[in-house]
Amino acid sequence: MNKKVEKRIRRHGKIRSKVSGTSSRPRLSVFRSNKFIYAQIIDDSKATTLAAANSVKATGKTLSERATETGKEIAKVAKAKKIEAVVFDRGGYMYTGSIKALADGAREGGLTF
């Protein structure tokens, strides 16, 4: 496996040892590929995905613009399922660029974390 990917997985393991989603405050997990960004809201106590969104069909020129739109979309889906507060899991990625854009979009959409 790529050394960069191994380091991200190790960082994600450290984050996951501290961050866990509950029924009252589920986890907003983020995965970023080279082209797209994916977000899931997960209840770790039941091991179920409550909501999901991705940037595959998002309109926007840059990855950051599509990430912001994806953040707003996941917030809209969460609001429909009466989820207000989440715990943010950045997935081992640095909190810059598209990860920050997704988080800001989710906050704009009404999620608190």
C-alpha positions in Angstrom: 0.0 0.0 0.0 1.1 3.6 -0.6 3.0 5.1 2.3 0.7 8.3 2.2 -2.4 6.1 2.5 -0.9 4.1 5.4 -0.1 7.3 7.3 -3.7 8.5 6.7 -5.1 5.2 8.0 -2.9 5.4 11.1 -4.1 9.0 11.8 -7.7 7.9 11.2 -7.2 5.1 13.8 -6.0 7.7 16.4 -9.1 9.8 15.6 -11.5 6.9 15.8 -10.1 5.9 19.2 -11.4 9.2 20.6 -14.4 9.9 18.4 -17.5 7.7 18.4 -21.1 8.4 17.4 -24.0 7.8 19.6 -27.8 7.8 19.0 -28.1 11.3 20.3 -24.9 12.6 18.6 -23.9 10.5 15.5 -20.6 10.7 13.7 -20.2 12.6 10.5 -17.5 10.6 8.6 -15.7 12.0 5.5 -13.9 10.1 2.8 -12.1 12.0 0.0 -10.8 10.5 -3.3 -9.0 12.4 -6.0 -12.3 13.2 -7.8 -15.1 13.1 -5.3 -15.9 13.5 -1.6 -18.3 11.3 0.4 -20.0 11.9 3.8 -21.9 9.6 6.0 -23.7 10.1 9.3 -23.2 6.9 11.4 -24.6 5.7 14.7 -21.7 3.6 16.0 -23.7 2.1 18.9 -26.1 0.4 16.4 -23.5 0.2 13.6 -25.9 1.8 11.1 -25.6 4.5 8.5 -28.3 7.1 9.0 -27.6 9.4 6.1 -25.2 9.7 3.2 -24.2 12.1 0.5 -21.5 12.5 -2.1 -20.2 14.9 -4.7 -20.6 12.6 -7.7 -23.7 14.5 -9.1 -22.8 17.8 -7.5 -22.5 20.9 -9.7 -19.4 23.1 -9.2 -16.2 23.7 -10.9 -13.7 22.9 -8.1 -13.5 20.1 -5.6 -14.0 22.6 -2.8 -17.2 24.0 -4.4 -18.6 20.4 -4.8 -17.6 19.6 -1.2 -19.5 22.6 0.1 -22.5 21.5 -1.8 -22.2 18.0 -0.4 -22.0 19.4 3.1 -25.2 21.3 2.6 -26.8 18.1 1.1 -25.8 15.9 4.1 -27.2 18.6 6.4 -30.5 18.6 4.6 -30.8 14.8 4.7 -29.9 14.9 8.4 -32.5 17.6 9.2 -35.1 15.4 7.5 -34.2 12.6 9.9 -34.2 15.0 12.9 -30.5 15.0 13.4 -29.2 18.3 14.7 -25.8 17.7 16.3 -23.0 15.4 15.1 -19.4 14.6 15.9 -17.0 15.4 13.0 -14.7 12.6 11.9 -12.2 14.0 9.3 -11.0 10.5 8.4 -7.3 11.2 8.9 -7.3 14.0 6.4 -5.9 17.4 7.2 -8.6 20.0 8.0 -8.0 22.1 5.0 -9.4 22.4 1.4 -12.3 20.2 0.6 -12.6 18.7 4.1 -13.0 22.2 5.6 -15.4 23.1 2.8 -17.6 20.1 3.5 -17.6 21.0 7.2 -18.5 24.6 6.5 -21.3 23.5 4.2 -22.7 21.2 6.8 -22.6 24.0 9.4 -24.4 26.3 6.9 -27.0 23.6 6.4 -27.7 23.6 10.1 -25.6 20.8 11.7 -23.8 21.7 14.9 -20.3 20.3 15.7 
